[in-house]
Amino acid sequence: ISTPAPITPTITVTACDPVGTAGGGTIAWSGAGNVYYQLTVYPPTGAPIIVYQNVNPSGTYGPLTQVGTWHYKFQADNEMSVSGTFTIAACPG
């Protein structure tokens, strides 16, 4: 019996954080299919943020107002998950 490989979505940082303003960085994801029910992001400090329940195959989220390395986790109903990191950079100048 073979088990299909999980669908592996990707996260891309689409905007930097204009530090000192009310703005923040933004992420986009794609390739999530209809497999994952929750996307959670974990800031460098502080509490996790549940971005979406019933994750769409693709989407965007922001503002993310902490510069640094964030972690993310896509969670599926069958307890499988995909996780990784992305970095929100400060905008130049």
Secondary structure, 3 states (H helix, E strand, C coil): CCCCCCCCCEEEEEECECCCCCCCEEEEEECCCCCEEEEEEECCCCCCEEEEECCCCCEEEEEECCCEEEEEEEEECCCCEEEEEEEECECCC
